[in-house]
Amino acid sequence: MKKVELLSPAGGYETMVGAFNAGADAVYLGGSKFGARAYADNFDRDQVLDAIVYAHLHGKKIYMTVNTLVKEGEFSEVYDFMVPYAEKNLDGVIVQDLGVARLLRQEFPGIELHASTQQTITGVHGARLLKQRGYTRVVPARELSLSEMKAIRDEADIEVEAFIHGAMCYCYSGACLFSSVVGGRSGNRGRCAQPCRLPYSVNGNNGEQYPLSLKDMSTISIIPELINAGIDSFKIEGRMKKPEYSAGVTALYRKYIDKYYDDPKGDHIVSKEDLETLKNLYQRTGISEGYYHRHNDKSMVTVVSPAYNATSEDILSKVHDKYLTSTLKYSCDLYCELIAGQKARLTMSLQRGDDFFYQEAYGAEVQCASKRPMDEESIRKQLGKLGGTGYEAKNIDITIDDGGSGSGIFIAVSALNELRRDLVSKMDEALIPENNFETPKAPSLPGYERYEQICSCENKGRLQVLISTRDQLETVLDYDLSSGIISRVYVDSNLFLAIDDTEKDKIKALKNSDPGLKFYAVLPYITRTEAWDGSLEVRKVADELNKCMFDGILVRNLEQLGILKESGFKGNISFDYGVYNWNREAVLELLDIAMAGDEDIFVDEISVPYELDLKEATRLAYAIKEKVSVPVAYNIYGHIPMMISAGCIKKTTDSCSGRIHELYSENVNIVDRMKNKMTVTCNCRHCYNVIWNAFPTSLHGSLDKIIGRELFDDLRIDLTIEDGKRSRKILDYYTGRISGGSCTDIFESGSFTTGHFKRGVE
C-alpha cells in the first residue's frame, strides 16, 4: 500500500535534519538562486549537495524550489546552477517558469518536474497539459476544494501535492502583483512584502480591518479524509520559520498519519494537548481548514488582527531537544573476524523499511601478538566509533583466533579504523542510489515552427482595447474606428455572453467597415469546476464566437487552454500577461503546449508581463523574434489587477450579493494606510475578487520610446473600472497620439503611475 508522503519545509540544514528526525519523508528547500523564498536562510551549493546525500542515505527525498519567474537576461544561469544537483541525483524540482521547466526536461530528465502552486493550476485540463510535457506532480492552487483535487488525481492521472498546514496567501498564488506594484518586491520572485497582512478600511468605514489576511491552515483533524481523497503528498508551509516549527509540526502530522494507517477505521480525534502544541508553534490567531470544504468564508479571515499567538518557549525547547540535537542513525549489527594469518574482516547489516542491507570489508593481515595482544574490549571500542556517520552499532560481535599459538593476535589501531571507514563507505554506496548523470542532447519538439510560414507581423504599433463593463462596450461600439488605429477589441466574457442582437449588428457593421478590425472574447481570470462548472463557460464562449462575429479568444491560464484543446476548438487564441512568458524558452514551451499536434489552434499573440521594465521587455521581444515571429503586445494603459482571490471582501465585511454564478459583478472599495482607494470587483459569475491598483498605469509620456523599439506589434489599453465618459477620453487621447494628430492631455500629475516601466522588480 502506497502511503502519503509527508513533505516538510527546510529553510536551512538544521531545519532539514530536524524535519527528518520528526518523521518527514521528504523536504523542500531553496538554493542560492531562483527560489520563491528569497528571504529564507536557504542553502548554499555545498549544503544542498550534503543534504541530498544525507537524505538519500536515509531513504528520504529532496525537492528543490526553482519556482520563480526567470528574466531573459538571467536564463543562461539556470543550467550551470542545476548541474551539480543533477550530478548528486536530486529527486525533484518545484518549478513555476515554463521556460525553466523546458530546460530541466531537456537537460536533466532524471529529475522529476513538479508544478509549483505558483502555476495556478485549478483543474484537470491544465494538469493534463503539464503531464503531457513531462511533469510528474502538480501542486494545485490552495483554493481548490477536496473534490477538485481528487478529480485532478483521478482524471489527469498525475500526482497531487497539497498544502495541509501553515500560512495562506489571500491571492491565487502566481496571480498576485500587489507587493510588486506597491513596492517593487515581486511575489513571483520570492520577495513578497505581504501587503495582505496590513490593515484596510472598507467602503468608507473609518475603522481599520484586515480583510485580506487569512487565518493559518491546519488540517490535522481531517487527515483521514485527505488520505482517502488520494492526495500523494502532504505539504507543510513554512520555509521562513524556525527549525522548531518544521520539526514540531512534522512530528504531530506524522503521529496522526501513522495512526490512520495503523487503524483506518479507528478513532482519529486529535487530542487537546496536540492541538495546543500546534497553536503554540508560530500560528496566527485562529485557524481554519483552508478551502477544502468551502469556497470562501468570513471564518477563514483574521479580520481583527493577523498577529501570531504567543509562542510557548517550553514547547520550543522540548521540540529542540527531541529533534534538533542529533542526526538520523541506522541501528546496525557489526561482526568482526580477526584470524591470525588472514585479512581482517568486518561486516555490517541493517534494516531500512522492508529492505535488508549487508556489506563486508577486508583490511590488513592479522598478526600473532609478539608482546601485548589486542583484547576484545579495545577492539570493540575502535569498531564502535561511528559518531560522525549515519550508523550506530546495536551489537558488535567479535571472533578472535590466534591459530592456537596462545600469544593472542595483533592489528594496528589505525588498520581497524581504516577497516571501519571502508565498511561505512561501502554501506553508504549501497544505501545511496547510483546516478549516471549525462547531459543529453536537447530534443527537437514540434509546434512553434509553424510561425515561420503563417505569422505576419505588419502594422506595428496599432492599438488594442480591452473592455470590462457595459458602459465601455457601448463607448467602443459607438466610437469611430474607421481610421484603423484600433486593430482589436477584447470583450470580457461576462459581457460577451450577454451581448444582445443590437450590439451584434453594431459589431458586424464595424467589422464590415474595417476588415482588419478583430473582436476577441476574454476568458475569466480563474476557471474552476466546483459547485458551478466554469469549464462549461469556456466551451460556451468558444461555441458562440462565430455567431457573434468574433475572431478569437484571450486565454488567461493553462486550465482554459486545456479545455479548448480537449473540446476541439478551432481558431485563434492570444495569451494574456498571466500566462507568464519572462524568457524566450517560456514562449517556445507555451507555443508547443498550445499547438504541438494540434493543427486547429493558432496562437496569434502573447503579452509582455507587467513586471518587466522596458529594457527587459525589449530584450525579451528581441529574443523571441530571433526564433519565431509570434506577435508581441505591450500594455500601455490600465489599472493593474493586483490580486485575484477566491475570498470575497464584500462577503467578509458585509454580505454576499446573493447573485452567485449569475452574469453579474459589483464593486466595493478598500483604502490603505496611505489613503489610496482601491476598487475591488466582485465577479459573482465565477466567485472571485479582483483588486485593482488605485492608479492606472499610463505610459503616455514614453510612447515615442516604446514605438521606437519597433519590436512590439500591438499596444494595449485595458479599460477596467473607468466609466463610459472617461473611457472615451482615454481612447481619444491614445488614438490621437498614435495617429500623430492633436490630443488633449487628460493625465493630471498624481493621477497615474508608470508601473514597472522604469523600475522593474527585484
N, C-alpha and C positions, 0 to 999 in steps of 0.2 A: 504494500500500500504506500503510494507516494504521499508524503506528508508536506504540509505547507511549510515554506521557507520563512524563517524569522530573520528579517533584514534590518540591521541597526545602523545608526549614523556614527561616523567616526571623523571628528574634526582634527584628530591628531593620533599619534601612535599609541599613546597611553589609553586613549578612549577606545581604540580598536581592541587592545588587549583586554580591557575591562568588559567590553561587549561580548567577546568570545568566551571569557570566563563565566559570564552571566547566562550563556546559552544561545547566543546568536549563531545562526547558520552561515550568515554572510554579513559583510558590512559594505557600505558605500562610502567612498572618500573622494576628496578632490586633490589634484596635484597642484603644481605651482601656477598653472595656466588653465584657462577655458572652463573653469568650474563655476556653478551658479551660487556659490557662497564665497565671494571674494574676500570677505572679512572674517571667515573662519581661520583657525590656526593653519589648517591644511598641511599637506605632506610635501617635503622636498623629494627630489628624484630618488635618492638612496632610501629614504624612508618608505616610499611606495614599493620599491623593489624588495626591501626587507619584509614589508607587510605581506606581499604576495607569497614569499617563501614561508613565512610563519603560518599564514592561513592554509596553504596547501599541505603543509606538514601535518596539520591537524584536521584535514578533510573539510576545511571551510572555504569560502569563496570571497573574492574581492571584486567589487564593481567600481569602476572609476567614473566620476561625473565629468564628462566633457560636454556639458549641457548649457553652453551659452551660444549666442549667435556670433559668428566669426566674420570680421570685415575682410574685404578682398585683400587689403594690404597685409593682413595677418595670416592669411590662409596657408602660405608656404611653410609656416612654423609648425603646423599640426602634425605633419608626417614625422619630423625629427623628434617632436615631443613624445610621440606614441611608440617609436621603435623599441626603446629599452623595456617598456612594459609588455609589449608583444613578445619580446625575447624571453621574458620571465613567465609567459603563459597567463597573462591577465585574463580573468574569466569573462568579464563583460564591460561594456561601455554604455553609460546612460547618456543619450545624445538628443539635442534639440535641433541643431542645424542640419538641414538636408544635405548640404554640401559636405559637411564633416562625415555624415553617415555614408555618403557615396565613397569618400576616400577610404574610410575604415573597411567597408565591404570589399573594395577592390584590393587594397594593400594588406589588410590584416584579417583575412577570412576566418582565422581561428578564434577571433574574439567575438563573443555574442553581441549583437546590436539590440539595445533596449531603448525604446522610445520614451523620452522624458515626458513627465506631465506638462512640461513647457510646450510640447507639440499640440496640446489642447485636443487630444483625441476624445471624441464624445460619442462614438458609436461603432457599430460593427463594420460599416463600409470603409471608414478611414483606417481601421485596424487591419482590414483585409488588404488594403493597398500597401501598408507597411510590411505585412508578411510577404507579399509578392516581391518586395525589394530587399528581403533578406533579414528582416527583424525577427527575433525570436520571442520578444516580450514587449508589451506596452504598459506604461503607467498612465492610465486614463485620467481625464480631468477629475479632480477630487469631488466635483459637484455631482457626479453620476450616482444614481440610485444603485442599490444592490442588484436589482433586476437588470439594469442596463449593463453592469459589469459582468453579470452571469451570461448575458447574451453575447457579449464580446468573446468571452472564454469559449462558449459553446459553438457559436456560429462562425466566428473568424478563425477558430482553432489556433489561437496564439496565447502564450502565457500572459497572465494578468498580474501585475504588481499593484497593490492598493495600499494607501495610507491608512493606518489604524490608530495612530496616536501622535499628538503634537499640535503645533500651531497651524492655523488655517489662513490662507490668503482669502481676501474678500473677492478678488477678481479671478476669473478663469486664468490659470497660470499660462503665461505666454501671450495673454491678451492685455496685460497691464502696462500702460505707459505713464501712469501717474507720477511715480518717482522720477522718471526720465524727464517729463515735461517740466515739473516744478523745480527740479534741482540738478538735472543732468546725470543723475545716478540711475542707470537703467537696470530694471529687474531682469531684463533679457541678457544682462551681462554680469549678473550676480551681485549687483550693488544697490539693491533696493533700500531706500531710506524709510520705508514703512509709513507712508502718509496715511494709510488706513487706520493707524493707531492714534491719530490725532483727533482732537475734538472739532465738531462742526455744529452749527445751528441749522435747523431745517425749516424751510418755508417761512422765514422771517421771525421765527421764535428766538427770543433773546438767550434762552438757556442753552448751554453747550451740552452736546451729547456725543456719543461715539457710535454713530450708526453704521460705520464701516468696519468695526473691529469685531471679528468673530471670536467666540469662545474657543478654547483649545478642544481638540477632538480626543475622545477616549472611548474605545470600543471594546474594552476588556470584558464587558458584560455580554457582548453578543458574538464572542469568538466562535461558538458552535455554528451559528448562522452563517458567518463569513466563510468558515471552512466548507460547509455544505454547499455554498454557492460556487465552489470550485476555484476560488482565488488561489493563485500559485505562490504568491509571496506577500507577506505582511510587512509593511514598511513603516518604521518609526521615524518621524521627522525630528530634526534637531542637531545638525552638524555644527551649529554655532554654540550649542550648550555645553556645559561642563561634563567631564568624563563620568561623574557620579550619576548624572541624568541618564545617559545612554545605558550604563550598566544596570541601574536600579529599575528603569522601565523595562528593559530587556528581560531581566530576571522574573518580573511579575508576569509578563506575557508568556514567557517560556513555561512558567508554572501552570498556567491555565490552558495553554495549548497542549501540553503533555497530559494534563488531567483529562482533557476531552478524548484524546486518542486512547488513553488507558481505559476509559469507560464512556463511550459516546452517549449512552442513554442515562448516565448518572446525573448527579446534582452538580450544576455548573454555576451556582451562585457565588459571586465574588465576595470574599469576606470584607467586613467593615475595616479591619486592620489594613488589608491590602489597598483598599480604596483610599484610605487615609494616607498611606505611603505614597501613592501616585499623586495625590493632591499636594504633597509636600516636596515634590520633585519638579520645581520650576513650572508650575501650571498656573495659567491665568485664572482669575476669579470666575468660577463657574465652568462647567464642561458640557459638551454635547456629543452625540454620536455621529456628528457630521451630517452628510447628505444621504446616507444610506436609506433612510426611511422618510425623508421629507425633501421637497424641492427647495424650500426656504422656510424660515420661521423666525419670529422675534426672539424665541427662546435660544436661538443659536448666536445671538449678538450680545456683546457685553453691555452696550448702550451706556451704562453708567461709568465704567472705567475699565481699561484694558490692562490694568496693572497685574503683576504676578502675586500669587499668595505668598505669605511669608514662608520661606524655605526652612525646613527643620534641619538644623546643624547636626542634631543627633542622628537623624536618618542618613544624612550625607556621610557622616563619619562611619556609620555601620556599613553602608554600601562601599565606601572606600576601602575599609579594612577587609571586607569579604571578597571584593572583585578586582581591586586595583593595586594589590600589594604582591601579586605573584603572576606568573605566566602559566599557560596550559602545559601540562606534563602528561606523557603517556606512562602508565604504570606497566613496567616490563619485568620479565624474568631473565636473569643472566646466568649463563653456565660457563665456567672456565675450566679448561682441561690443561694441566701442566704436567707433562710426562718427560722425564729426562731423556735427552737424545732426539726429541721430536719438537716441531714448532708449536709454540703456544697457541691454543685455540680458544676463541671466545665467541659465544652465541648470544643472540637476543631474540626474544619472542614477545609479541604483544597482540592485543586485540583492538581493532578500530571498527566500531559498529559491528557488523556481521563478518568482517574480514579479519583473517589471521595473517600476521606478518612474521617472517623468520629470516634472520640473517646471521652469517658467521664470518669471522675474520681470523687470519693466521698471522702470527708475529715471529719474534726471534726464537731461536732454538733454546730449549730449556736445558740448563746445565745441572750436573750434580754439585751440590754445595761443597766448596773446599774449606770454608770456615763456618760462618753462621748461616744456617739455612733460612729460607723465607718461611714465615709462619702464615697460617691461613687467615688470621685476623688482619695482618698487614696487607695481604693480597686483596682481601675483601674491601678494605678501606680505599685502596687505589682504584679498584674497579667501580666503586660506588660514587666516584667523584663526577657526577653528571649534572652539576648545578647550572652550568651555562648552556645546557642542551634542552631538548624537548622531552626528556625522559627522566624517570626516577625509578630506581630499582626496588621492586617489591620483594623479590627473592634473589639471592646470589648463591648459587651452588658451585662448589669448587672441588675438583678432583686433583690430588697431588700424588705423583708416583715417581719415586727416585730409582725405580728399576731394581729394588732390593739391595741397594748399596748401603742403606742405613744412614747415609750422610744428609739426606734431605735434598731439596732442589734449590736452584738459584736462577732468578731472572731479574735483570735490572729494572728498577722502578720506572725509568724512562721508557723501557720497552713495553711495560704494562700500560703506561699512559698512551703510548703510540697505538697499541693494540685496541684500547678502548676508543680512541678517537677515530681509528679506521672503521671500527664497527658502527659507531654512531653515524659516520658519513655514509656508509652503505645503507643503513636503515633510513636515513634522510632521503637518499635517492630512491629507495623503494616506495616511500610514502608520497613523495612529490612526483606527479606525473611528468614524463619526459616531454619536452617541447621541441619539435623540429621546425622552428620558425624559419621560413624563407619568404623573401619578398616576391610575390607572384607578378607576372605581367598583367597590367590592368586590362580587363576585358573591354571589348567594344560593345556598347549597348545601343540598340536601335531606338529611334524616336525623334530626337531633335534634328537629325539630318534633313528631315522634310522641309525645314525652313529654307534651305538653300534654293529650292525650286519655287516655293509657294509665296513666301512672305515679301511684301513690298512695303518699304518704309519711306514713302514720299510725303510731301507736305508737312515737314516737321514744324512743331510749334503751334498746331491748332489746339483749340480748347475742347475740353470735355467738361460736362456739368453733371454732378450727381444731385438728385433731389430726393427729399425725405418726407415732405408734407404736401397736403392738398394745395395750400397756397402757392408753394413753389412749383408744383405741377402746372397750375393754372398760369403762373407767370411765364414759365418756359413755353407752354403751348401757345400763348398769345404773343410771344416775342418774335421779332423779325429775325429769322435765321437764314435769310436769303444770301447773306454775304459769304456763307460757307466757313466762317471763322470757327463756329462751334461744329465739331465733327461728330460728337457722340453725346447722347443724353442717357445717363444711368437713372433708373427709376427703382426706388426701394420696393421690395416685394409686397409690403403692405398696401402700397399704392397700386402697384401693378395688378394685383388680384382684385382691386376694387374699381379699375378703370371702366367707365361707362361707354355707351355707344357714341355719344357726342365727342368724348375725348379720343376714342379710337379713330373717328373721322378726322379730327384735327391732326393726329399723328400721321395718318395716311396722306393728308394734304401736304404736310411739312416734308415728308419723305419724297413725295412726287415732285415738289418744287426743288429739292436738292437731293439727287440720288446718292450723294456721298454722305448724307446725314444718317447716322445709325442710332437706334434705340436699344438699350440693353436693360434687362431686369437684374436687380441687385438682390442676391440672396441674403438671408439674415446673418447676423454675426455668429450665432450659435444654432446648430441643428441637432436636436436630440429626439430619441424615441422613448419618451417616458409615458406619463398618463395620456399625453397627446402626442401623436406621431408626427414630428416635424419633417420626417423624410417624405411624407405624402405631399407636403407643400413644395419641396424641391421638384418632385415629379410633376406636380400640377403646373408650376411655373414653366417647366420645360415643354409640357404639352400645350400650353396656352400661347407660346411665343408667336407662332405663325398667325394665329387668329388675331393677335394684337399688332401685327406688322413689326414685331421686334426681331432684332438681328442676332442676339447672343445673350450670355449670362455672365455677370460678375460673381466669381466664386470667392468665398471668404475662408474656407477651411477644407481640410482633406476629407472630412466626412461628406461634404456636399459633392466634391469631385468623385468620390467613390460611388455615391448614389447615382450620379449622372452616367457614369461609365457602366454600372451594372443595369441601369434601366434602358440602355441602348440609345442614349441621347446622341443626336446628330447635329453638329453645329459648332459655333464659335464660343469659346469661353475666354474671359480675362481673369487674371488673378489680382485680388486686392492686396494692399500692403501687408495684411496679417498673415498671408501665406508667405512666410519670410524668405527673402532672397537677398542675403547680405553679401554673397560672393557668387562668382560665375558657376562654380560647381553646384551650388544650390539651385541655380536656374536650370542647369542641364539635367539635374536629378528630377526636378519638378516637371520639366518637359517630357522626360522619359516616363514618369509616373502617369502623366496625363495622356500621352499619345502612343507609347510603345504598344504595338499590337492592336491599335485601335485607329482605324482609318477614318472614323466618323467624327472624332473630336479634333478640333484645331485650336491651339492656344494662340490668340492673336494679340495679346499684350500682357505684360507684367507691370507692377507698380513698384517704384522705389520705396523702400521702407522709410517711415517717418524719422527714424532715429539717426540716419546718416546725414552728415553735413554735406555741403555742395561738393567739396573736393572728393569725399568718399563716394558720393553718388556718381560723380563724373568718372571716377576710376572704375566703379562697378559697371556703368553703362559701356565704357570703352572695352573692358574685358569681355563683356557679354558679346558685343558686336564683332570682336575678333573671331568668335567661334560660330555664332548664329546671328541671324538678322531679325530676332524677335523684337517687336516694338517695345519701347520703354516709356511709361508715363511718369510724370513728375508732378507732385501735388503743390500747387502754388497758393491755394486758399482753402481754409476750412477750420472749424472747431475740431481739434483732435479728440477722438474718443479715448479718454484716459483709462477708463475701466469698463469692462463688460462683466456683469456679475449676475449670478443666479439669485443672489439676495435682492430684496426689493426695499428700498428706503421708504417708500410710501407705506408699505405694509408694516415695516418695523416701527415707524414713528406715528402712523395713523391707522389706516386700514386698507385692505385690498380693494381695488376698484370694483371687484365682482364681475369683471368682464374678461376673465382669463380665457385665452385661446381665440378670442374674437379679433377681427382686424381693427385693433384699437390701440392707441398709445396716448399717454398723457405725461405732462412734465411736472416735476417738483424742483425745488432749488435747495442747495446746501451752500453755506457760507463758511469759509475757513477763517483762521485766526487773523489773516491779513485783510479781512473784509472782502475777499474776492467771491463773487457769486457764481456758482457753477450750476448749470442746468442739468437735470437728470431726467432722461427719457425712460419712462417705464413702458417697455414693449410688452403689452399684455398678450399678444398673439403667441409669443414664444417664452413669455415669463422671464425676461431678463431686463436689467437696467443698463443704460449707457450713461456714464458720467462724462460730460463734455468739458473741455478746458474753458475757463472763464473768458478767455480772449481767443479770437480766431487767429490762426497763423496766416499771415498775408505777406507774400514776397513781392509785392508790387514795386518796392524800391530796388529790387535786384533783377527785374525781368530781363533787362538787356544782357546782364551777365549770364543768366540761365539760358536764354535763347542763343546767345553767342557760342555756347558749348557745342551746338549742333549735334547733340547726342540724344536728347530727349525728344521722342516723336510726338508726344501729346502732353499738354499742360492741363492739369485737372483742378477744377473748382468743386469743392464739396459744400453744398448747401444743407445745413442740418437743422439749426434752431432759428434761423432767420425767418422773419415774416415775408409776405409777398413783396412789400414795398422795398425792404432792404435787399431782398434777393435781386430785384430789378436793378437797383443801383450798382450792385456788385457786378452783374452781367454787363451793364453799360460801361462801367469803368474798364473791366478787363478786355472786352471786345474792342473798345476804343484804343486801348494801349497796344493790343496785338495788331490792329489794322493800321496803326500809325496815325489815327485821327485824333481829334480833340476829346478830352475827357476831364471831368471834374474830380478832383481828389476827394475821396469820401472817407479817408482813413485819418482820423484825428490822432494826435500823439497820445499814447497810452491806451488806445482802443484796440490794439492788435499786438501780436508778438511775431517774431521771425522764427520761432520754434528752434529746431536744431540746424537751421541753415548755416550758421557760423560755428556754433559751439559743439555740435555733435553730442556724443555721450562717451563716458569713460569706458 
